[in-house]
Amino acid sequence: MAKAQRNLARETDPAIIQEIIEKSLALDEEALMARVDQLHGVVKLFANPTVVGGENIPEGPVLYIGNHSTMAMDVMVALPALQRASGRFVRGMSDEIMYRYEGIRDFVIGQGAVMGHADIGNALFEAGKDILLFPGGAYEANKNLDERYTIQWKKRTGFVRMAAKHGVPIVPVGIVGPDEWFGRYMDRDEVADSWLAGLLKLGGASDEFLASDQVPPIPRGLFGTLLPRPQRAYVCIGEPVATEGLMEKKLTRKKQEAVRDLVRERLEQCIADMLLLQAQDRDTVSVFRRFLSFY
């Protein structure tokens, strides 16, 4: 028990934040980029991603802002796409819950991810690093089936403040396809009132957790498994939103919301463009891939 308590840390502890920064900046980026290229090879087999807009990527550092899909599977598509388009390694920001235990924290950092925290973002931008962030977080990743391809950021503007502090351009990244890799046995909103909730409570889950945005849906993948259906993916790298004019200025809430809404508008346009491209491509999809889409 004592050992478990030592391994459990408050993820907002300044020492933990500094640890994440130092370990992330010490990573061998060439080795990580090679690993991401291998991931691209795997993803290409079942998703064959189409990427447009690579010419929109400015010189680094850059803050990429994307839309989350079920189980956050979009990361498998987005990171290789951005790396191949920019020629630079991109660090993905992930939920704080993944950094509470030392062993898990070290593993996640070793894969190139970092915790979603302003101090970490500031340090990475100062070092000239690119970041991929999904402002919708777990809430957007765990959305219901009828909410596919919707942006669910609530009132969050933290990413705007982080980018503006360093004058870093914000680049929208619209991702279509991964939201169709899984159907549902149960939507997020159904879990708390289901038989499954009773089992989760026996395992220690609280009512608060079951009512939170951390509760995932119960996905149904290929042949009823957790394997993704082999559907094509589409990535749109949109027009950057400049923030250099906001440096050294007091960023009012109204201005933060204006920048956020502009990023959202361009991201939604990216998603719409990719949905149109997806529809235009349907006649070129192989019979085998179409067959598997029903399972």
N, C-alpha and C positions, 0 to 999 in steps of 0.2 A: 504493500500500500504506500509506504514511504517513497519507494522508487517511483511509483506512478505519479505521486504528487510532485516530485522533483521534475519529472518530465513534462508536466502540465504547466504551461506558462500563460500569463496574460499577454495576448498578442499585441496589445497596445503599449506594453512596457518599453520605455526608451531603449533599454539594453537589447531587447529583441529586435526592435526596429533597426538599430545600428548594426546588429548581427546580420540581418537580412541584406542591408545595403552593402556591407563589406563582402559578404559571400557572393552576392550577385555580381559585383564589379570585379571579383577575382576569377570569375568563370572563364574558361577557355572558349571564346566565342566561335573560333573556327571549328572546334569539335562539335559544338552545339549546332552550328549551321549544317554540318555534315549529317547530323542526326535528323534535323528537320527535313533535309533533302530525302533521307530514307523514308520519313513519314509521308512526304509527298508521293513517293513511289507507291506506297500502300494505298493512300487515299485515291490515287489515280485509277487504281484497279476497279473500285466500286463507285466512285463519284465523278471521275474524269472532269475536274473543275475547269470552267471557263472563266478567265480573268480579264476584265476590261478596265481601262483607266490608269494603267501603270504610269503614264506620262504625268499624272497629277501629283505624284509623290515629290515633295520638295527635298532639298538638302536637310539632313538631320540636325538636331533631333526633331522627331515628329510624334504627336499624340494621335494614334488611330482610335476612332470610336466606332464600335460595331453593334449590331443587333444580335441578341442571344437566341439560340434555338433550344429545343428540348435536350436536356442533359448536357447543355453547353458543348455539343459536338461540333459546333461551328469553328471552334478553336483549331481542330484538326485540319480544317480547310484554310482558315484565314492566315495562320502563322506561316505555312509554307508559301502561300500565294504572295504575301507581303514581302517575305524574304527574297523570293525569286524576282519580284518586280523591282525591289529596291537595291538588292545586293547587300543588305545589312541585316544583322540579327535583330529580331524584335522580341522584347520581353512582354509577356502577358501578365496583366494584373489579375489576381484572383482573390476570392473571399477570405476574410480574416480567419474563418473557422478552420482553414487548412494549415494554419501556422501555430496552433495551440500546443501541439506535441512535438518535441524536439526531433524525433526520428522522421515523422511525416514532413515537418518543416524543412529539414535538410534535403529530403528527397525532392520535394516540390521545387525548392530553390535550384537544385542540381539540374532540373529539367529546363531551367531558364525563366521560371515564373517568379513573381514577387507579390507581396501582399499589397492590397489596395489601400494605400495610406499616403497622405500628402507629403510627408517627410521623405518617404521612399521615392516618390515621383520627382520631388525636387532634386534629390541627390542624383538620380539617373539622368535627368535633363541637364544638370550641371556637368555631368560626365559625357554629354553628347549622345545619350542612348535613346532609342525609339521605344515607345510603349504602346501596347494594344490594350484598350480598356472597354468593358461593356458596362455602361452606367446602370443598366437595368438589373444587373447582378442576378442573384438567385431568383428573385421575383419574376424577372422576365424569362429566365431559363426554364422555370417551372410553370409557365403559363398554361392555360387550358387549350385544348385542341382547336377551339373556334377562335383563338386569339393568335394564330400563326401570323408571323411577319408584322406584328404590331409592336410599336415602341412603347415600353412601359418604364419610364424613368422616374415616375412620380414627380417630385419637385426638385430633384437633385441638380446641383450646379457645381459640385466640387471639382469636376474635371475642367470646367471653365477657369476656375480660380488657379488651378495647378498649371494649366497651359499659359494663362495670361501672365503669371508671375515671371515666366522666362521668355515670353514672346514666342512660344512654340506654336506652329501651325497645327490646327485640328483637322484631321482628314477623315471624313466619313467612309465607312466600309460596309456596304450593303451585302448581305449574304443570303442567298436563296438556295434551297435544296435540303439542307440538314433538318429543317423543320418537318420534312416529309419522310425522313428516315424511320420515324416511329409513329405508330398509332397510339391508342390508349386502351389499357384495361380499366384505368380509373384516372380521372382528372384530379388535379391538386385539390380542388374544392370539394371533391367527394371523399377524400381519404379520411378526414376527421370524423365523418358520420358512418364510416364503414366498419366491417368486421376487422379489417386490417388495423384500425386504430386501437382496438383492444389488444391485439398482439404487440403493437408498438409500445403500449403502456406497460405491458408485462415486461418488456425489455428496458423499461426506464424512461420512455418518452413522456413528456409532460403535456398537459392540455395547452400550455402556452406554445410549446414547440409545434404541436399539431395544428395550431391556428396561425402559425408564422409562415413567412415566405420561404423558409428553408425546407418545407415539406415538398418533395418532388411528386410529380404524377407517377403512376405505374405504367411505364411504357410497354408497347407491344411492337417488337421489331420483326425481322424476317422469320417467317414460320412460327410466330408467337414467342420468339426468343428475345434476348437483349442485343442481338446482332442487328446493325443498321440495314435497312433495305437499300439495295444498290441503285440509288437515284442520283442523277447528275447534280452537281453543285455549280453555282454561279456567284462570282464575286465582282462587285463594282467598287472601284476605288474612286471616290468622288472628288469634287472640287474642294480644295482646302479652305478653311476659314481662318483668316489671319488674326493674330492676337498681339503682334509686336507693338501696335499702337496703344495697347492697354497696360504695358509695363510702366511701373513707377506711378501708376494712377490708382486712386481709390476706386475699387471696383464695386459700385453700388449693386444692390440686389436686382434692380431693374436692368442694369447693363448685363449682369450675369445671365439673367433670364433671356435677354435679347440674343446673346451669343449662343446660348443653349438651344433656343428655338430655331436659329439659323442652321446650326449643325443638324438638328433633328429634321428640318425641312429638306436639307440636302441628302441626309441618310434615307429618308422616306422616298425621295426621288430615285435614289440608287436602287432601293428595293423594288420599286415599281418598274424600273427599267429592266431589272433582272427577271422579274416575274413575266414581263412581256417577252423577253428573250427565251425564257423557259417554255412559254406557250408556243412560240414560233418553232422551237426545236422538237416539239413532240413527235412530229412526223419522221424525224431522223433517229428517234430512239429505237434501239434494237427490240425485236419481238421478245427476246429472252428477258431483257431489262423491264419491259412493260409487264410481262407475266409476273415477275417477282414483285412488282410494285403492289400487287393485290394481296401479297402474303407477308 
